[in-house]
Each structure stands twice: as C-alpha cells, then as structure tokens.
Amino acid sequence: MLNRIFKYQFATATHTPLCIIGGGTASLNVTAQLSHRKGINLSHIRVFDPSRFHYYQPSWTMVGGGLYDAEKSYRTQQSLFNKKINFNFNAVTKVIPEQNKFITDDGREWTYDHLIISTGIKVDFKGIKGLKEALDDPNCPVGSIYWKDYATKFNQFAKEFKGGKAVFTEPQMPIKCGGAPQKVLYLNEERFRRNGVRNQTSIEFHKTIPVVFGVPKYSASLAEIIKQKNIDLHLKSKLVEVRGQDRVAVFENQDNKVLTEVKFDLLHAVPPQTAPKFIAESGLGDASGFVDVDKQTLLHKKYKNVWAIGDSSNLPTSKTAAAVMSQTPILVDNLLHIWKQKNSEASLPQKYEGYTSCPIFTGDKKLILAEFKYDSVVDETFYRHQDKPHRLFYHLKKDFFPFAYWNLMARGIWYGREGILPHFLKTITNTF
Ligand SMILES: Cc1cc2nc3c(=O)[nH]c(=O)nc-3n(C[C@H](O)[C@H](O)[C@H](O)COP(=O)(O)OP(=O)(O)OC[C@H]3O[C@@H](n4cnc5c(N)ncnc54)[C@H](O)[C@@H]3O)c2cc1C
C-alpha cells in the first residue's frame, strides 16, 4: 500500500506557479524583492538548488589577496531565503518547456506557470589538463580564487612566498567577473612588496584574450598599472596544462598555437567557464549554450513564460553580481506584468540597458571602479575619473559591498547602485 502511494507521488508532477532554478545571488535577490510585492503568496514560489550553502563569491578575490576570511563568505540557504518559499535541494536535469515541466536529479517532475533560470556559469577546473590535480595537492603551490578552498590555499602559499616566479592566468571569456584574475594579481604584487620579496620575484600575467580589459577607458589605465608594477604581460596566451609535480605551466599562443613551458614557484589559475549543460539539452540556449533571452526584457525569445537572469543568461554584458542587482527589479516588474497582471509581452514595463560593474583592486588600498553597459559604453555613478585608482572605491568594495550583500540585498531592499532609495520610495507610495 505504502509502496503504491510512494509510486503515485513520484509519478505525479508537483505544480508550483513560479519555479526558480538556482539558489545563488540572482535567485536570492529576486525572491527577496518578490517578498515585498503586493499579492504575492510566497508558498507559490519554489527554488531548486542542490547546494546547502549560498556563497558571496566576490569576496573570494579578497580571500586570495589576504583581505578576507573565507569562512565569512558563505551562509546556509535556510538562513537567507524566506521561510515561506519552498526550497528543494535538487539539481534540475532537464526542462521540457513545451509542457511547462522539468525534471530533477531524483527523477521527480515539476510543473510551473512561470520559470526563472538562474543557475550561474559552470566553473570547469577539469577544463585544463592537470589543473584540478595540482589544486587538490596540498603541497603544490597552485591556487584559484574561483573556489573558496582554492582561494584559501592560494592565500596561504602567497603569504609564505619567498620569491621566484609567480604566474597568474586568465582564460577565454566568458567568465564571471572578468576583472577578478587581475584583482588577485595586483593585491599579491602589493603583498610581495610588503613582505620584502618583490625584488626576488618576477611576475607573469597570461591572458587568453588580446586586450587588458574589454572597455578601452579602463584597459588603458590597467595597461599603465601593469607597466608601473613591472609585470610581464602575455596577451593571447592560454593556459592549457599544469604539471604540478614539475611546477610547469604550459601556454598556447592563440595566433600560432605554439606551446611554451613556464616554470613557476607560485601559480594562480583561472579555469574556463561554460553554460550549465541542461540549458542546451532543454532547447533553451543560444549557440553559446546560455539561456536565450531578450536582452532588454529578460524574457525567453521563444517561450513566453521562461525568464533568465544573471550568469546563466546570454545577456551580452559582463557576468557580475552588480549586473544581477540591476537586472532584478527589471525581471520582477516584467514577470509580475505578465504573471499577475495578465498583460502581454508587447507592453513589458522595464528595459535592461546592460549595466554591470567591476571593482578592480589595484593594490595599496586603491581600486578602479569600472562601470559600463551594453556595447562597453562607460556608465559611471560617481563624479570623478573612475579609471583612476581611488581609496574610496577600495573601501566600498572591501567593507561596504559585503555588508550590503548580506544585510540589504538578501532582504530585498538593495537596488544596486540606486541603493535603497527605490525601495523606500515604493514603500511610502505603497506601490509594492
Ligand atoms: C572570484 C570571483 C570574484 C567575483 N567578483 C565580483 C565582483 O567584484 N563584483 C561582482 O559584481 N561580481 C563578482 N563576481 C561574480 C558574481 O559572484 C556572479 O556574477 C553572481 O554570483 C551571479 O549570480 P547567479 O545567481 O547568476 O549565479 P550564482 O550566484 O553562481 O548561483 C548559481 C546557483 O545555481 C545553482 N545551480 C547550478 N546548476 C543548477 C541546476 N542544474 N539545478 C539547480 N541549481 C543549480 C548553483 O548551485 C548556484 O547556487 C565574482 C565571482 C567570482 C567567482
């Protein structure tokens, strides 16, 4: 009898009006903002994520630079998501959008009226031969800020570094936070100076792409910084293999495919990153594999009840939490417009212009605050030259942003660079 009930439960799809795949930055921000909206029954929302923990990933750069404790970079999902929202600790393996249905890794089926995809970008440590083995070897001086434990490992080796060759790498785009591989480089160049080992150290920076940064204004400033810091820059140089035991990194020249071996004493490696596979397998992706949405409305180009936000979308902007903060109110307004107010796509009220931001530590308690939108058009918030390193920006990134993330964003009252004002205005005009 019990067996029959069990089987029946598993054979029937569970319906939830709004399903969200992924419980990272975008999902938390969207659900927190929805919780303030009028007429939203939070039990009509269901989030899926196999991870028990939620990570504030931007802090991992600071972990690798010796400025932040990795233990402060994560919290349990339960402590952050509203208790009234259903949370399933499962990965979604396939979506069948024609049937408004998807399947989770335990074989269960789920149906929805609206679906939001926010599964981020997949960090592929195995995408470079030998890298994962070198990272997992506690005695090998190889680390990466693209995972908390590898960031901690890198920090430890960098702290104890006595000089030699320090090599930093950056893969092909897209990656999350395109500036992060440089931030960790500059923070550690400063650390080597502070620790008195800079004169005994040569630093190489290998970038796969042919420019220092994607936005010309900031690229020029950063190129100058690289020169001043006497860093040996290699453009179009892609890390293809790490031989941890021999302390050798192999690079491929992107023009002529010639391989060069570089002996290192310390290696910071950034792995290639790709769209989660289930997106393409569900027919929801574009040629790149990311969810194919309208770049202004965030609504899927084919399925008019599927949305995407953040790193798993194909929005042609840099993949950052700052971009997510800017996308969230747009997605929430547009979603409610169709879902609750039963309006058509033609009259969607909000348009995303591609805003994103990359706070680049340049060492010596300074930071360049790069802000731009679609087509790499500079879109700065402050009345000063943001391509020049400044102390104020350093404290924004190091001290204020982590506070804003855990205390304001997670509560749905943070609107990115617009701060908490829109929330306050909506509250007093009762427009939630
Ligand atoms: C080292 C580093 C430095 C960074 N620095 C900055 C910075 O300075 N400024 C900035 O703005 N941003 C920065 N970022 C980028 C920022 O963290 C991301 O852009 C942001 O987290 C994207 O949010 P998201 O919700 O799209 O993805 P994520 O926050 O990555 O969340 C995705 C979630 O989806 C889940 N998931 C994956 N697959 C499935 C599946 N099949 N089913 C269910 N769940 C799934 C994952 O477990 C994860 O919890 C940095 C990131 C890194 C790694």
The ligand as a MOL file (V3000), in Angstrom:
LIG
                    3D

  0  0  0     0  0            999 V3000
M  V30 BEGIN CTAB
M  V30 COUNTS 53 58 0 0 0
M  V30 BEGIN ATOM
M  V30 1 C 36.2630 35.0810 -7.7230 0
M  V30 2 C 35.0300 35.8500 -8.0860 0
M  V30 3 C 35.0310 37.2210 -7.9740 0
M  V30 4 C 33.8930 37.9520 -8.2900 0
M  V30 5 N 33.9130 39.3120 -8.1120 0
M  V30 6 C 32.7990 40.0260 -8.3470 0
M  V30 7 C 32.7680 41.4260 -8.0530 0
M  V30 8 O 33.7440 42.0010 -7.5730 0
M  V30 9 N 31.6430 42.1070 -8.3200 0
M  V30 10 C 30.5240 41.4870 -8.8140 0
M  V30 11 O 29.5130 42.1600 -9.0000 0
M  V30 12 N 30.5270 40.1490 -9.0950 0
M  V30 13 C 31.6180 39.4150 -8.8720 0
M  V30 14 N 31.6230 38.0570 -9.1230 0
M  V30 15 C 30.5260 37.4470 -9.9080 0
M  V30 16 C 29.2730 37.0990 -9.1050 0
M  V30 17 O 29.5710 36.3130 -7.9740 0
M  V30 18 C 28.3100 36.3540 -10.0390 0
M  V30 19 O 28.1510 37.0930 -11.2170 0
M  V30 20 C 26.9570 36.1420 -9.3780 0
M  V30 21 O 27.0830 35.3100 -8.2660 0
M  V30 22 C 25.9610 35.5590 -10.4000 0
M  V30 23 O 24.7680 35.2010 -9.7790 0
M  V30 24 P 23.9020 33.9660 -10.3540 0
M  V30 25 O 22.7420 33.8320 -9.4400 0
M  V30 26 O 23.6900 34.1480 -11.7980 0
M  V30 27 O 24.8580 32.7000 -10.1940 0
M  V30 28 P 25.4030 32.0570 -8.8500 0
M  V30 29 O 25.4090 33.0480 -7.7400 0
M  V30 30 O 26.6900 31.4140 -9.2020 0
M  V30 31 O 24.3180 30.9550 -8.4650 0
M  V30 32 C 24.0080 29.8650 -9.2870 0
M  V30 33 C 23.3490 28.7970 -8.4140 0
M  V30 34 O 22.7380 27.8240 -9.2730 0
M  V30 35 C 22.9350 26.5470 -8.7140 0
M  V30 36 N 22.8100 25.5600 -9.7930 0
M  V30 37 C 23.6880 25.2960 -10.7960 0
M  V30 38 N 23.2020 24.3510 -11.6100 0
M  V30 39 C 21.9870 24.0190 -11.1190 0
M  V30 40 C 20.9810 23.0950 -11.5500 0
M  V30 41 N 21.1480 22.3220 -12.6260 0
M  V30 42 N 19.8540 22.9920 -10.8050 0
M  V30 43 C 19.6610 23.7670 -9.7150 0
M  V30 44 N 20.5910 24.6570 -9.2760 0
M  V30 45 C 21.7210 24.7760 -9.9710 0
M  V30 46 C 24.3240 26.6180 -8.0910 0
M  V30 47 O 24.4660 25.6410 -7.0700 0
M  V30 48 C 24.3340 28.0480 -7.5360 0
M  V30 49 O 23.9200 28.1070 -6.1940 0
M  V30 50 C 32.7300 37.2860 -8.7630 0
M  V30 51 C 32.7300 35.8850 -8.8600 0
M  V30 52 C 33.8490 35.1720 -8.5320 0
M  V30 53 C 33.8350 33.6680 -8.6110 0
M  V30 END ATOM
M  V30 BEGIN BOND
M  V30 1 1 1 2
M  V30 2 1 2 3
M  V30 3 2 2 52
M  V30 4 2 3 4
M  V30 5 1 4 5
M  V30 6 1 4 50
M  V30 7 2 5 6
M  V30 8 1 6 7
M  V30 9 1 6 13
M  V30 10 2 7 8
M  V30 11 1 7 9
M  V30 12 1 9 10
M  V30 13 2 10 11
M  V30 14 1 10 12
M  V30 15 2 12 13
M  V30 16 1 13 14
M  V30 17 1 14 15
M  V30 18 1 14 50
M  V30 19 1 15 16
M  V30 20 1 16 17
M  V30 21 1 16 18
M  V30 22 1 18 19
M  V30 23 1 18 20
M  V30 24 1 20 21
M  V30 25 1 20 22
M  V30 26 1 22 23
M  V30 27 1 23 24
M  V30 28 2 24 25
M  V30 29 1 24 26
M  V30 30 1 24 27
M  V30 31 1 27 28
M  V30 32 2 28 29
M  V30 33 1 28 30
M  V30 34 1 28 31
M  V30 35 1 31 32
M  V30 36 1 32 33
M  V30 37 1 33 34
M  V30 38 1 33 48
M  V30 39 1 34 35
M  V30 40 1 35 36
M  V30 41 1 35 46
M  V30 42 1 36 37
M  V30 43 1 36 45
M  V30 44 2 37 38
M  V30 45 1 38 39
M  V30 46 1 39 40
M  V30 47 2 39 45
M  V30 48 1 40 41
M  V30 49 2 40 42
M  V30 50 1 42 43
M  V30 51 2 43 44
M  V30 52 1 44 45
M  V30 53 1 46 47
M  V30 54 1 46 48
M  V30 55 1 48 49
M  V30 56 2 50 51
M  V30 57 1 51 52
M  V30 58 1 52 53
M  V30 END BOND
M  V30 END CTAB
M  END
